[in-house]
């Protein structure tokens, strides 16, 4: 079996940058600084003392090539701030609070709402946090648990449905593989592979089990519940800086306050409708903000100055998340230059067998997506490598597609610095590592279940 070609073999040095990022993040409980150091180290390995120009070039390219995504994330922040200032989310929360009057009910409501908003993981996350964060805060649910439930209905839901941005992207990737043509066109291939996206399925199964305590509170999630039980805040001390202006009202205070639910619902419906019709969340955001402008100003819900300040401050509130995304993508460019995907795949090639291939493919893609934060890029790179290998050794190609998509989903869900992890923590107003570490045990349980399924089906199919 021919090894994946790699222009320059840096050996074990290839693993140093991502390992340093993970270790530094765990030790410092910080995200941005380890990513910067990891990115710089990757370019030092690739270019030696002349690393600065290529690093800056990669940084510039990352910003320009992902400008649309960065603007989209910023406008999410603007719209959420407008919802808060217009008291639209408050009005929505009052209605939901009457139905979801217990912590378990609120979390399961968040779970099912996440399944309904399936078109895009970022849209999913922002909708859930806008609608449910206040409700969960009032019921003393730790932000760590709320963030875990929210993140678990992002990528895991989107990847399982054919009308999502995930499906559209990967259908285009699959259509180019001649080994898959027997299953039809790109979207038909994707639909055939959906039953085998085991990580997404197990991640969704684990959520209600964790909500109702069938799976116990683990690690930092257990500490978060202990913190709240002892009278502490719903967020950690490290997250206080994101909540300085936040006041959690009691139910009695809530009942005396006023908020118009339509200030939330109408712009949100416009956002979802335009995003579905155009296939662009950015267009949906622009339309929703314009509708909010038309609604809020004539009714004097907000003055023009208040609207402008909310727009700008909301965009600015997303700055930490934008930093994380830019730094992670720049580091990925450096890891690509030193051949991290090629190095890892070559390392596991000798252990490939027809039965174990799907499980190994999942572990490899999940590991690469975890260390690079690239939940679309790594699967896209590995499809043309792993699918021909699957065909050559007689493994079911659809099962391997499910493994590749599962690996990307795990990366989006579990990576400390993936765009969805960063967005979830920012939207939940909590420190990025607080969210990442508290949900990691549950992601690991889901991954272990997925590995077992891939091994079983690898030998059965």
C-alpha positions in Angstrom: 0.0 0.0 0.0 1.6 3.2 -1.2 2.2 5.9 1.5 0.7 9.3 1.2 3.3 11.5 -0.5 4.8 14.3 1.6 7.3 16.7 0.1 9.4 17.1 3.2 9.3 14.7 6.2 9.8 16.6 9.4 9.4 13.4 11.5 8.2 13.9 15.1 8.7 17.6 14.8 5.4 17.6 12.9 3.6 16.7 16.2 5.3 19.4 18.4 3.2 22.5 17.5 -0.3 20.9 18.1 0.9 19.1 21.3 2.3 22.4 22.7 -1.0 24.1 21.9 -3.0 21.5 23.8 -0.7 21.3 26.8 -0.5 25.1 27.0 -4.2 25.5 26.8 -4.7 22.9 29.6 -2.1 24.5 31.8 -3.0 28.2 31.3 -6.8 27.8 30.7 -6.2 30.2 27.8 -6.9 29.7 24.1 -5.6 32.6 22.0 -2.0 32.6 23.3 -1.4 28.9 22.8 -2.8 29.1 19.3 -0.4 32.0 18.4 2.6 30.1 19.8 1.5 26.9 18.0 1.1 28.7 14.7 4.5 30.4 15.0 6.1 27.0 15.9 4.6 25.4 12.8 6.1 28.0 10.6 9.5 27.8 12.4 9.6 24.1 11.7 8.7 24.7 8.0 10.9 27.8 7.4 13.4 28.1 10.2 14.6 31.6 11.1 12.8 33.0 8.0 9.4 32.1 9.5 8.1 35.7 9.9 7.2 36.6 6.3 5.4 33.3 5.6 3.6 33.5 8.9 2.4 37.0 8.2 1.4 36.0 4.7 -0.7 33.1 6.1 -2.3 35.5 8.6 -3.2 38.0 5.9 -4.5 35.1 3.7 -6.6 33.7 6.6 -8.3 37.0 7.2 -9.0 37.8 3.6 -10.1 34.3 2.6 -12.4 34.0 5.6 -13.7 37.6 5.6 -17.3 36.5 4.9 -17.3 34.1 7.8 -15.7 36.7 10.2 -18.3 39.3 9.2 -21.1 36.7 9.7 -19.9 36.0 13.2 -19.7 39.6 14.0 -23.2 40.3 12.7 -24.5 37.5 14.9 -23.2 39.4 17.8 -24.8 42.6 16.6 -28.2 40.9 16.1 -28.1 39.3 19.6 -27.3 42.6 21.2 -30.2 44.2 19.3 -32.5 41.4 20.6 -31.3 42.1 24.2 -31.6 45.9 24.0 -35.1 45.7 22.4 -36.0 43.2 25.1 -37.1 40.7 22.4 -35.2 37.8 24.0 -36.7 38.8 27.3 -40.2 38.5 25.9 -39.4 35.2 24.4 -37.9 34.0 27.7 -41.0 34.9 29.6 -43.1 32.6 27.4 -40.6 29.7 27.5 -40.2 30.0 31.3 -43.9 29.2 31.8 -43.5 26.0 29.9 -40.0 25.0 30.9 -40.3 25.6 34.6 -37.7 23.1 35.8 -34.0 22.8 34.9 -34.4 19.5 33.1 -37.4 20.8 31.1 -35.3 23.9 30.1 -32.4 21.9 29.0 -34.5 19.4 27.0 -36.3 22.4 25.4 -32.9 23.7 24.4 -32.1 20.3 23.0 -35.2 20.0 20.9 -35.1 23.7 19.7 -31.5 22.9 18.5 -32.9 20.0 16.5 -35.5 22.3 14.9 -32.9 24.9 13.9 -30.8 22.5 11.8 -29.7 24.5 8.8 -26.4 25.8 10.1 -24.4 25.1 13.3 -23.6 28.8 13.9 -27.3 29.8 13.3 -28.3 27.0 15.7 -25.9 28.1 18.4 -26.9 31.8 18.3 -30.6 31.0 18.2 -30.4 28.7 21.2 -28.3 31.0 23.3 -30.5 34.1 22.5 -33.7 32.2 23.3 -32.7 30.1 26.3 -29.7 31.5 28.2 -31.8 33.8 30.4 -34.2 31.0 31.2 -31.5 28.6 32.2 -29.7 31.3 34.2 -32.8 31.9 36.3 -33.1 28.2 37.1 -29.5 28.1 38.3 -28.3 25.8 35.5 -24.5 26.1 35.2 -23.4 27.8 32.0 -21.2 24.8 31.4 -24.2 22.5 31.1 -26.2 24.9 29.0 -23.2 25.4 26.6 -22.7 21.6 26.3 -26.4 21.1 25.3 -26.2 24.0 22.9 -22.9 22.8 21.2 -24.2 19.2 21.0 -27.1 20.3 18.8 -24.9 22.3 16.5 -22.7 20.2 14.2 -24.1 16.8 15.4 -27.6 17.9 14.2 -26.5 19.7 11.0 -24.4 16.8 9.8 -27.4 14.4 10.1 -29.8 16.3 7.8 -29.5 16.8 4.1 -30.7 20.5 4.0 -27.8 21.8 6.1 -24.7 23.7 5.2 -22.7 20.6 6.1 -24.6 18.4 3.6 -24.3 21.0 0.8 -20.5 21.3 1.3 -19.7 17.6 1.6 -22.0 16.6 -1.2 -19.8 18.6 -3.5 -16.7 16.9 -2.2 -18.3 13.4 -2.6 -19.4 14.0 -6.1 -15.8 14.0 -7.4 -15.0 10.5 -6.1 -15.3 7.9 -8.8 -15.5 5.1 -6.2 -18.8 6.6 -5.0 -20.6 7.1 -8.3 -22.5 3.8 -7.8 -24.5 5.7 -5.1 -25.6 8.5 -7.4 -24.9 12.3 -7.3 -23.3 14.2 -4.5 -26.4 14.7 -2.3 -27.6 11.1 -2.9 -24.2 9.8 -1.8 -24.4 12.0 1.4 -27.9 10.7 2.2 -26.7 7.1 1.8 -23.8 7.8 4.2 -26.0 9.6 6.9 -27.0 6.4 8.8 -23.3 5.7 9.4 -22.4 9.1 10.9 -22.2 7.4 14.3 -20.5 10.1 16.3 -23.3 12.6 15.6 -25.9 10.0 16.5 -24.1 9.0 19.8 -23.5 12.6 20.7 -27.2 13.3 20.4 -28.1 10.2 22.5 -25.7 11.2 25.3 -27.3 14.7 25.7 -30.6 13.7 27.3 -28.8 11.0 29.3 -26.6 13.7 30.7 -29.6 16.1 31.3 -31.5 13.5 33.3 -28.5 12.3 35.2 -28.4 8.8 33.7 -24.8 9.7 32.8 -23.5 11.4 35.9 -21.9 14.9 36.0 -18.2 14.4 35.2 -15.0 16.4 35.6 -15.4 20.2 35.5 -19.1 19.8 34.8 -19.4 18.2 38.3 -17.5 21.1 39.8 -19.7 23.6 38.0 -22.8 22.0 39.6 -21.1 22.0 43.0 -20.3 25.7 42.5 -23.9 26.6 41.9 -25.2 24.3 44.7 -22.9 26.2 47.1 -24.4 29.5 46.2 -22.0 30.5 43.4 -22.7 32.1 40.1 -23.9 30.1 37.1 -20.6 30.9 35.5 -17.0 30.5 36.8 -14.8 33.2 38.2 -12.8 33.1 35.0 -16.0 34.0 33.1 -17.0 36.9 35.3 -15.4 39.4 32.9 -18.0 38.5 30.2 -20.9 39.1 32.6 -20.2 42.4 34.4 -23.4 43.9 33.1 -25.4 40.7 33.5 -28.2 40.5 36.1 -30.1 37.3 36.6 -33.6 38.2 37.6 -35.8 36.1 39.8 -39.2 34.7 38.5 -41.0 37.4 40.6 -38.9 40.2 39.0 -39.4 38.5 35.6 -43.2 38.7 36.0 -43.1 42.4 36.6 -41.0 43.2 33.6 -42.2 43.8 30.0 -40.8 42.5 26.7 -42.2 42.1 23.3 -41.6 38.6 21.9 -42.2 39.8 18.4 -39.0 41.9 18.6 -37.3 38.6 18.7 -39.5 36.3 16.7 -40.0 38.4 13.5 -36.3 39.2 12.8 -35.4 35.6 13.7 -38.0 34.1 11.3 -36.7 36.5 8.6 -33.1 35.4 9.3 -34.0 31.7 9.0 -36.2 32.1 5.9 -33.7 34.2 4.0 -30.8 31.9 5.0 -32.8 28.9 3.7 -33.8 30.5 0.4 -30.4 32.0 -0.4 -28.2 29.4 1.2 -26.3 32.2 2.8 -26.5 32.9 6.6 -24.9 36.3 6.0 -27.8 37.4 3.8 -30.2 36.3 6.4 -28.4 38.3 9.1 -28.4 41.4 7.0 -32.1 41.0 6.3 -32.9 40.4 10.0 -30.9 43.5 11.1 -32.8 45.6 8.5 -36.1 44.3 9.7 -35.1 45.0 13.3 -34.3 48.6 12.2 -37.7 49.0 10.6 -39.4 47.5 13.6 -37.6 49.2 16.5 -37.2 52.8 15.4 -40.8 53.7 14.5 -42.1 52.1 17.7 -39.5 53.9 19.7 -38.3 50.6 21.1 -34.8 51.9 20.4 -33.6 55.3 19.3 -31.3 55.6 16.3 -28.3 56.1 18.6 -29.2 53.1 20.8 -29.6 51.0 17.7 -26.2 52.1 16.3 -24.5 51.6 19.7 -26.1 48.1 20.1 -25.0 47.1 16.6 -21.4 48.2 17.1 -21.1 46.9 20.7 -22.6 43.5 19.7 -20.1 43.2 16.8 -17.3 44.1 19.2 -18.4 41.5 21.7 -17.5 38.8 19.2 -13.8 39.9 19.0 -12.4 37.2 21.3 -14.1 34.5 19.2 -12.9 36.1 15.9 -9.3 36.1 17.3 -9.6 32.4 18.2 -10.8 31.5 14.7 -8.2 33.6 12.9 -5.4 32.1 15.0 -6.7 28.6 14.6 -6.9 28.8 10.9 -3.5 30.4 10.6 -2.0 27.6 12.7 -3.8 25.1 10.4 -2.0 26.6 7.4 1.3 26.1 9.2 0.4 22.5 10.1 -0.5 21.8 6.5 2.9 23.2 5.4 4.7 20.7 7.7 2.4 17.9 6.5 0.6 17.0 9.7 -2.3 15.1 7.9 0.2 13.2 5.7 2.4 12.3 8.6 -0.5 11.0 10.7 -2.1 9.0 7.9 1.2 7.5 6.8 1.8 6.5 10.5 -1.4 4.4 10.6 -1.4 2.9 7.1 0.5 -0.2 8.2 -2.3 -1.0 10.7 -5.1 -0.8 8.1 -7.4 -3.8 7.7 -10.9 -4.1 6.1 -12.7 -4.6 9.4 -10.8 -2.0 11.4 -10.5 0.6 8.6 -13.7 2.6 9.5 -12.8 2.8 13.2 -9.2 3.8 12.3 -10.5 6.4 9.8 -12.7 7.9 12.4 -9.9 8.1 15.0 -7.5 9.6 12.5 -9.9 12.3 11.1 -11.2 13.1 14.6 -7.6 13.5 15.9 -6.6 15.7 13.0 -9.8 17.8 13.3 -9.2 18.1 17.0 -5.7 19.4 16.9 -6.2 21.7 13.8 -9.7 23.0 14.6 -10.6 22.3 11.0 -13.9 20.4 11.0 -14.5 20.8 7.2 -10.9 21.1 5.9 -9.6 17.8 7.3 -12.5 15.7 6.1 -12.3 17.3 2.7 -8.5 16.5 2.5 -9.0 12.9 3.7 -11.9 11.9 1.5 -9.8 11.5 -1.7 -7.2 9.6 0.3 -9.3 7.2 2.4 -12.1 6.4 0.0 -9.8 4.8 -2.6 -8.1 2.9 0.2 -11.4 1.6 1.4 -12.3 0.4 -2.1 -8.9 -1.2 -2.5 -9.1 -3.3 0.7 -12.8 -4.1 0.4 -14.3 -1.9 3.1 -17.8 -0.4 2.7 -17.2 3.1 1.3 -20.4 4.5 2.9 -19.2 3.3 6.3 -15.9 5.1 5.8 -17.7 8.3 4.6 -19.7 8.1 7.9 -16.4 7.7 9.8 -14.9 10.7 8.0 -17.9 12.9 8.7 -18.0 11.7 12.3 -14.4 12.7 12.7 -15.1 16.2 11.4 -18.2 16.4 13.7 -16.1 15.4 16.7 -13.5 18.1 15.8 -16.2 20.8 15.6 -17.8 19.6 18.8 -14.8 18.8 21.0 -11.8 20.9 19.8 -10.9 23.6 22.2 -10.6 26.2 19.5 -12.9 25.2 16.7 -15.3 27.9 15.4 -18.3 26.2 17.0 -16.6 25.9 20.4 -15.5 29.5 20.3 -18.9 30.7 19.2 -20.7 28.7 21.8 -18.6 30.0 24.6 -18.8 33.5 23.4 -22.6 33.3 23.0 -22.9 31.7 26.5 -20.7 34.5 27.9 -18.1 32.2 29.4 -14.4 31.4 29.1 -13.6 29.3 26.1 -11.8 26.6 28.1 -14.5 26.4 30.7 -16.9 25.2 28.0 -14.4 23.0 26.1 -13.2 21.1 29.2 -16.6 20.6 30.7 -18.1 19.0 27.6 -15.0 17.0 26.7 -15.9 13.9 28.9 -19.3 13.6 27.2 -17.7 14.0 23.8 -15.2 11.3 24.7 -18.1 9.0 25.8 -19.8 9.6 22.4 -16.6 9.0 20.5 -16.0 5.7 22.4 -19.5 4.6 21.5 -18.9 5.6 17.9 -15.6 3.6 17.7 -17.4 0.5 19.0 -20.1 0.9 16.3 -17.5 1.4 13.5 -15.7 -1.7 14.6 -18.9 -3.8 14.7 -20.2 -2.5 11.4 -16.7 -2.8 9.8 -16.8 -6.5 10.3 -20.5 -7.0 9.6 -20.7 -5.0 6.3 
